[in-house]
Amino acid sequence: MTSRPGSPPRFLGLAVAQMGPVHLSDSRQSVVARLVDMLRQAHSRGAEFVTFPELALTTFFPRYWMTEEDAHERFFERSMPGPVTQPLFDEARRLGVGFYLGYAELTEDGRGFNSAVIVGRDGNIAGRYRKIHLPGHSEHKPEAPFQHLEKKFFEVGDLGFRAFDTDGVRMGMCLCNDRRWPETYRVMALQGAEVVVLGYNTPSLNIHWNEPTHLRTTTHLISLQANAYQNGIWVAAAAKCGSEDGHHMIGSSVIVAPTGEIVARTVSEEDEVICVRADLALGAHFREHVFNFAKHRRPEHYRLIVERTGAGDPLP
């Protein structure tokens, strides 16, 4: 994609590595081998940074009722990288390709978070994030076709939405449901983020209300496109999708330009790599001429956004 006249181009080889199903019977080693393979594919197509999905190392385990202790033992990582994930970090260093990875984090003091890291081209972690907008429920719903227990297994993230300077690019990150909240992107854009990367696991069936299936993908794409445009940023979103042990999740992994246009999109529900030569100067153009925060924002009129959680009475 070409930048607008007057903006010197700054290109980033930006890739999304979508994952097909990860079943309960799949080993961590086999999953990491898939990630390494897609990292190599992306590198062969000119990628300098690869976005992997949320909870990329396991099945989407919050769909199952179990104790927190059982979940910690079976699905959480006590260190990142650890013995099983180290090969991914080693290969990233060898190829000179950075990446984003979502996983279940267990801290030393036993706290569970839905987390992600940004890793630089040197194979070292450059930034960490813990999911803030946790969907679902914490109680058992035996009448539901599956559970959505993120509120049971994870604490609300405590690291905030931050931007990280990574190999000459300022990046922000979030996870899944975060992508539907405009505050997510605006906070990172106010820190000068040029690219926001994220992973998601989105069930095709909404157990909380009778939502038409096609809307799951429609609202997913609207959220990414609107926020890319309104903040002048590139957005790269990676799904884990397909039917995991009979539970289907949407795909439609995408890379969205600051124009709000989808410039790459997956066509399958399997492991698939998409890649774009993203001109970061295009975002700079939009941040200067369309959404120039310094010139046009009026935060004194937005106070209600941080003063209220839910809707209330009209202002006097």
Backbone torsions as a table, in degrees:
resi	resn	phi	psi	omega
1	MET	NA	135.8	-174.7
2	THR	-94.9	140.1	179.2
3	SER	-75.4	165.8	178.6
4	ARG	-73.6	155.4	179.1
5	PRO	-55.8	140.4	178.2
6	GLY	92.5	-11.0	179.1
7	SER	-108.3	112.0	178.6
8	PRO	-63.0	132.5	-175.2
9	PRO	-67.5	144.2	171.7
10	ARG	-133.6	107.7	-171.8
11	PHE	-98.3	143.2	173.1
12	LEU	-130.0	124.9	172.4
13	GLY	-74.8	102.1	-171.3
14	LEU	-111.5	124.3	-176.8
15	ALA	-124.4	154.5	170.1
16	VAL	-121.8	129.9	178.0
17	ALA	-111.2	94.3	177.5
18	GLN	-73.5	146.1	177.7
19	MET	-115.7	137.1	168.0
20	GLY	-73.9	-168.5	-173.8
21	PRO	-59.1	145.1	167.2
22	VAL	-118.6	112.1	-173.6
23	HIS	-88.2	164.0	178.6
24	LEU	-56.8	-31.1	-177.0
25	SER	-83.8	-8.3	-177.4
26	ASP	-76.6	135.0	179.4
27	SER	-80.8	156.1	175.0
28	ARG	-58.6	-40.7	-178.0
29	GLN	-59.3	-41.2	-179.4
30	SER	-69.0	-34.9	178.8
31	VAL	-68.5	-44.8	179.3
32	VAL	-62.3	-36.5	177.0
33	ALA	-61.4	-38.2	176.1
34	ARG	-64.7	-41.5	179.0
35	LEU	-63.4	-43.1	179.2
36	VAL	-62.3	-41.7	179.3
37	ASP	-61.7	-43.5	179.7
38	MET	-70.8	-32.6	174.0
39	LEU	-59.2	-43.3	178.7
40	ARG	-66.6	-41.1	176.5
41	GLN	-58.6	-47.4	-178.6
42	ALA	-61.5	-43.9	178.5
43	HIS	-59.9	-40.4	-179.1
44	SER	-65.9	-18.0	179.6
45	ARG	-104.0	13.6	174.1
46	GLY	93.7	10.0	-178.4
47	ALA	-73.3	140.3	172.6
48	GLU	-110.0	-14.2	178.4
49	PHE	-148.2	135.5	-176.1
50	VAL	-123.6	133.2	178.5
51	THR	-102.5	118.6	175.3
52	PHE	-99.8	168.3	-175.2
53	PRO	-76.8	173.9	167.9
54	GLU	-66.7	145.7	178.0
55	LEU	42.1	50.0	-171.5
56	ALA	-69.8	-21.9	-170.3
57	LEU	-88.1	-12.0	-175.6
58	THR	-139.4	172.6	167.0
59	THR	-62.6	165.6	176.9
60	PHE	-77.5	83.2	-170.9
61	PHE	-68.2	-20.5	177.4
62	PRO	-62.6	-5.5	175.5
63	ARG	-78.0	-8.3	-176.4
64	TYR	-112.3	139.3	175.8
65	TRP	-81.3	125.5	177.5
66	MET	-161.8	172.2	176.6
67	THR	-76.3	158.0	175.7
68	GLU	-60.7	-38.2	-179.5
69	GLU	-63.2	-41.3	178.5
70	ASP	-65.3	-42.8	178.4
71	ALA	-62.1	-43.3	179.0
72	HIS	-58.3	-42.6	-176.7
73	GLU	-70.2	-36.2	-171.9
74	ARG	-92.3	-31.6	-165.1
75	PHE	-126.7	-9.3	-174.0
76	PHE	-99.6	154.4	176.8
77	GLU	-103.5	129.6	178.9
78	ARG	-87.5	-14.5	175.5
79	SER	-152.0	153.8	177.4
80	MET	-142.5	114.8	-1.1
81	PRO	-75.0	160.6	173.4
82	GLY	-120.0	-175.3	-177.6
83	PRO	-56.4	-37.2	-177.1
84	VAL	-79.8	-36.4	-176.3
85	THR	-87.8	-11.2	-177.9
86	GLN	-55.1	-38.4	179.2
87	PRO	-58.1	-32.7	177.6
88	LEU	-66.6	-43.0	178.2
89	PHE	-65.9	-39.6	179.5
90	ASP	-64.7	-41.3	-179.7
91	GLU	-69.9	-36.7	176.3
92	ALA	-60.6	-43.3	178.2
93	ARG	-63.6	-43.0	-178.5
94	ARG	-63.5	-41.3	-177.6
95	LEU	-83.6	-18.7	-174.4
96	GLY	72.1	40.3	-179.4
97	VAL	-123.0	128.4	175.4
98	GLY	-84.6	167.8	178.4
99	PHE	-157.3	163.7	172.8
100	TYR	-115.8	136.3	-177.8
101	LEU	-139.8	129.0	174.7
102	GLY	-98.1	142.9	-177.6
103	TYR	-161.4	167.8	175.2
104	ALA	-90.9	120.6	-174.4
105	GLU	-103.9	130.5	172.1
106	LEU	-113.5	117.8	-177.5
107	THR	-77.8	170.1	-179.4
108	GLU	-61.5	-30.2	180.0
109	ASP	-95.2	17.1	170.6
110	GLY	84.1	18.2	178.6
111	ARG	-92.4	138.8	-178.8
112	GLY	-106.0	134.3	178.2
113	PHE	-134.8	148.7	168.2
114	ASN	-87.8	106.4	-164.0
115	SER	-122.2	168.3	174.6
116	ALA	-150.3	155.2	174.5
117	VAL	-129.9	149.6	165.8
118	ILE	-103.3	129.8	-178.4
119	VAL	-116.9	131.1	-179.7
120	GLY	-77.6	175.9	-178.5
121	ARG	-68.6	-12.6	176.2
122	ASP	-87.8	2.3	179.2
123	GLY	82.3	7.1	-180.0
124	ASN	-103.2	147.6	179.4
125	ILE	-70.0	126.5	-179.2
126	ALA	-105.2	-16.6	-178.9
127	GLY	-165.3	150.0	179.2
128	ARG	-128.1	149.8	178.2
129	TYR	-144.6	145.5	174.6
130	ARG	-125.4	128.8	-171.0
131	LYS	-56.9	133.4	-175.5
132	ILE	-100.7	-47.6	-177.1
133	HIS	-89.6	86.1	-178.1
134	LEU	-83.8	121.2	178.1
135	PRO	-87.5	-178.5	170.9
136	GLY	86.6	-144.9	-170.7
137	HIS	-150.7	172.1	178.5
138	SER	-116.0	-18.0	-178.6
139	GLU	-88.8	158.2	179.3
140	HIS	-75.6	132.3	177.2
141	LYS	-118.3	80.8	-174.6
142	PRO	-63.7	-20.3	179.8
143	GLU	-81.0	-13.8	-177.7
144	ALA	-78.4	150.5	178.7
145	PRO	-66.7	-23.4	172.6
146	PHE	-160.0	167.9	-180.0
147	GLN	-97.0	163.2	170.9
148	HIS	-136.8	80.3	-163.3
149	LEU	-100.8	36.9	178.6
150	GLU	-61.8	-33.8	179.5
151	LYS	-71.7	-16.8	176.5
152	LYS	-85.2	-44.4	-171.1
153	PHE	-91.5	-18.5	-174.8
154	PHE	-124.6	144.7	167.9
155	GLU	-86.7	156.7	173.8
156	VAL	-63.1	134.3	-177.2
157	GLY	-57.3	145.3	-175.4
158	ASP	-118.4	12.6	-178.0
159	LEU	-103.5	-6.5	-179.7
160	GLY	72.8	179.2	174.5
161	PHE	-96.0	113.8	-175.0
162	ARG	-125.6	161.5	174.3
163	ALA	-112.9	144.8	-174.9
164	PHE	-129.5	132.4	174.9
165	ASP	-81.0	114.3	-172.9
166	THR	-130.4	108.3	177.1
167	ASP	52.4	44.9	175.0
168	GLY	83.0	5.2	179.4
169	VAL	-125.5	137.4	176.8
170	ARG	-93.0	115.6	-173.2
171	MET	-117.9	144.4	168.2
172	GLY	-118.6	165.8	179.3
173	MET	-148.2	157.3	175.1
174	CYS	-154.1	-172.0	-175.9
175	LEU	-141.6	125.8	166.0
176	CYS	46.0	-106.5	-175.0
177	ASN	-59.3	-25.7	174.9
178	ASP	-54.1	-31.7	-173.1
179	ARG	-67.4	-16.0	-177.9
180	ARG	-90.2	-3.8	-175.7
181	TRP	-108.4	120.3	-175.3
182	PRO	-62.6	-28.9	-179.9
183	GLU	-60.6	-31.7	-179.2
184	THR	-53.1	-53.2	-175.0
185	TYR	-74.7	-38.3	-175.6
186	ARG	-64.5	-40.0	179.2
187	VAL	-62.1	-40.3	179.6
188	MET	-73.8	-36.8	177.9
189	ALA	-64.2	-33.0	177.2
190	LEU	-70.6	-10.3	172.8
191	GLN	-101.2	10.4	176.5
192	GLY	84.0	18.4	179.6
193	ALA	-60.0	136.6	176.3
194	GLU	-103.1	-27.8	-178.3
195	VAL	-137.2	136.7	171.1
196	VAL	-119.0	127.9	-179.8
197	VAL	-115.8	147.0	-176.9
198	LEU	-159.7	154.5	172.9
199	GLY	-121.3	159.1	-179.1
200	TYR	-151.1	155.3	168.8
201	ASN	-130.4	100.6	-173.8
202	THR	-114.5	111.4	178.6
203	PRO	-61.1	143.0	176.7
204	SER	-70.5	-26.0	179.4
205	LEU	-103.7	129.2	175.3
206	ASN	-93.8	114.0	-176.1
207	ILE	-79.2	-7.8	-175.0
208	HIS	-94.8	-26.3	174.9
209	TRP	-157.8	161.1	-172.9
210	ASN	-80.4	76.1	-178.9
211	GLU	-88.1	126.2	176.0
212	PRO	-54.9	137.6	-172.8
213	THR	-58.5	-38.5	-175.8
214	HIS	-64.6	-24.5	-179.9
215	LEU	-70.2	-24.2	179.7
216	ARG	-60.0	-42.1	178.1
217	THR	-77.6	-38.7	-178.5
218	THR	-60.4	-49.6	-178.1
219	THR	-69.6	-31.2	174.2
220	HIS	-57.8	-50.1	-176.7
221	LEU	-71.3	-40.2	178.2
222	ILE	-57.7	-44.4	-178.0
223	SER	-60.8	-44.9	-178.9
224	LEU	-67.9	-44.5	-176.1
225	GLN	-68.1	-44.6	-178.4
226	ALA	-63.4	-42.6	-176.6
227	ASN	-75.5	-31.1	173.2
228	ALA	-61.3	-47.1	-179.2
229	TYR	-66.6	-47.2	-173.1
230	GLN	-72.9	-9.8	177.8
231	ASN	-120.9	-0.5	178.4
232	GLY	62.4	43.9	-176.0
233	ILE	-128.1	158.0	167.0
234	TRP	-84.6	141.1	177.3
235	VAL	-127.4	128.3	177.2
236	ALA	-120.5	120.7	-173.1
237	ALA	-125.7	124.3	-174.9
238	ALA	-114.9	126.4	178.7
239	ALA	-94.6	150.0	153.3
240	LYS	-104.6	125.7	-163.0
241	CYS	-146.2	-176.3	-177.2
242	GLY	85.2	-166.0	-173.7
243	SER	-100.6	104.1	176.7
244	GLU	-90.0	106.9	-179.8
245	ASP	49.0	41.6	176.2
246	GLY	90.2	-2.0	-179.9
247	HIS	-107.8	114.2	-171.6
248	HIS	-89.5	140.8	175.8
249	MET	-129.0	150.3	-177.7
250	ILE	-72.8	155.0	172.9
251	GLY	-101.6	-113.6	179.4
252	SER	55.9	46.4	170.5
253	SER	-66.8	141.2	-172.2
254	VAL	-144.2	160.3	163.9
255	ILE	-119.7	125.1	-176.0
256	VAL	-115.1	134.5	179.2
257	ALA	-84.4	163.7	176.3
258	PRO	-60.9	-14.6	174.1
259	THR	-73.3	-11.0	-173.1
260	GLY	88.5	1.2	-178.3
261	GLU	-88.4	140.8	172.0
262	ILE	-78.0	119.2	-177.5
263	VAL	-104.6	-11.9	172.6
264	ALA	-156.2	143.0	-177.8
265	ARG	-151.2	138.4	178.0
266	THR	-70.7	156.1	-179.2
267	VAL	-118.0	-0.5	-176.6
268	SER	-123.4	-178.0	169.8
269	GLU	-121.3	36.4	179.5
270	GLU	-124.7	-178.1	172.5
271	ASP	-59.9	124.9	-175.7
272	GLU	-155.4	135.7	-179.2
273	VAL	-110.0	130.2	170.5
274	ILE	-119.9	149.7	-173.0
275	CYS	-146.8	141.8	179.8
276	VAL	-135.1	142.6	170.2
277	ARG	-88.1	89.8	-170.8
278	ALA	-84.6	124.5	176.5
279	ASP	-89.1	109.1	-178.1
280	LEU	-66.8	-21.5	178.4
281	ALA	-67.2	-22.6	176.2
282	LEU	-63.0	-41.4	176.4
283	GLY	-65.4	-39.7	178.2
284	ALA	-60.0	-37.3	177.9
285	HIS	-61.9	-46.6	-179.1
286	PHE	-67.3	-37.0	179.8
287	ARG	-70.7	-20.9	178.1
288	GLU	-90.1	-40.7	-167.8
289	HIS	-110.6	-15.5	-177.7
290	VAL	-114.4	-63.6	178.2
291	PHE	-112.8	75.5	177.4
292	ASN	-88.1	99.2	-173.9
293	PHE	-59.0	-45.8	-175.0
294	ALA	-61.7	-33.9	-177.6
295	LYS	-83.3	-35.5	-163.8
296	HIS	-120.5	-17.0	-179.3
297	ARG	-71.2	147.0	179.3
298	ARG	-130.8	74.2	-173.7
299	PRO	-62.4	-19.7	178.6
300	GLU	-64.7	-18.2	178.2
301	HIS	-99.9	4.7	-178.3
302	TYR	-109.5	11.2	-169.9
303	ARG	-57.4	-33.1	-177.7
304	LEU	-59.7	-27.4	-178.2
305	ILE	-59.4	-37.7	-178.9
306	VAL	-101.5	-14.6	179.9
307	GLU	-84.3	-26.4	-179.5
308	ARG	-119.3	144.4	171.4
309	THR	-91.1	-53.6	178.2
310	GLY	-105.5	171.8	179.6
311	ALA	-69.2	147.1	179.3
312	GLY	-140.3	-156.9	-177.7
313	ASP	-71.8	157.8	173.9
314	PRO	-61.2	153.0	176.8
315	LEU	-66.8	146.9	179.7
316	PRO	-67.1	NA	NA
